Amino acid sequence: MDIGHKIKLLRVQKGLTLEELASRSELTKGFLSQMERNLTSPSIATLDDILEALGTSLGEFFKEEKEEKLVFRKKDFFVDEQEGYTVHWIVPNTQKNEMEPIMIELPQGGETFVMDPHGGEEKKKVHKGETFYLQGKNSHYMKNEKKTKAKVLWISTPPLF
């Protein structure tokens, strides 16, 4: 972690000059300038004083922000083999999200379980290049009546599977 750079970012976000931060933290402007350029390192006590002057704490300062993952690849997918179909969970842990995209593979004659009526909406791909939209007000399921395997991108809100 680049402590000096992070302190400078916090100082600038708070709209403070080096002089103002020096006054609030009872340190010299020169020391703070050197610290921000990583020419010197503060003690824990000094860093705590600086962070207090910036309105934060050691715990918050060193807390690592998890970067939200936006793109998922095959290695991230979870595959669930069911009787009559296979579900590929293409976005992990979607139960915390408002929508759930999955890829369902249906062999010839395969069908999913019947989904009871529910609040929410779903979008499904039916034939290559076609989509449809359905509200969850009625029971519904999917069945492959073709002679080849079907792959269906199913996006529902709220998550159902």
C-alpha positions, 0 to 999 in steps of 0.5 A, a space after each residue: 500500500 502506498 501510504 503517502 499517496 493514500 494520505 494525499 488523496 484523503 487530504 485533497 478529498 477533504 479540501 485541505 492544504 498541507 499547511 492546514 493538515 499540518 496545523 490540525 495534526 500538530 506536524 510540520 508541513 515539510 514532514 507531511 510533504 515528505 511523507 506524501 512523497 514516500 520520502 519518510 514513513 510515519 510512526 503508527 502514533 503519528 499516522 493515527 494523528 494524521 488520520 484523526 485530523 482527516 476524519 478517519 481511523 487506522 482501521 478504515 485507512 487500511 481496510 481493503 476495498 473489494 473490487 466488484 467483479 464484472 466479467 465472468 468466464 467459464 472457470 467461474 461457472 458452476 454446473 448443476 446436472 439435473 434429470 432432464 436438464 443442466 443449469 450453468 450458473 454463469 454469474 456466481 452468487 446471484 441470490 444477493 442480486 436483483 436478477 439471475 442469469 443462467 444458461 440451461 441446456 436441454 437435451 432432446 425431449 428434456 424439460 425443466 421443473 414447473 415454476 410456480 407463479 411468482 412476482 418478477 419477470 423473466 426473459 428467455 431465448 427460444 429460437 436462435 435470434 428470438 427472445 420473449 418476455 414473461 411475467 411470473 404470474 402463471 406457472 411455466 416451464 421449458 421443454 425442448 421439442 427439437 432433435 438437437 440440444 437446446 441452450 437457453 439463456 434465462 434471466 429472471 428477477 428475482 432469482 428463482 433457481 
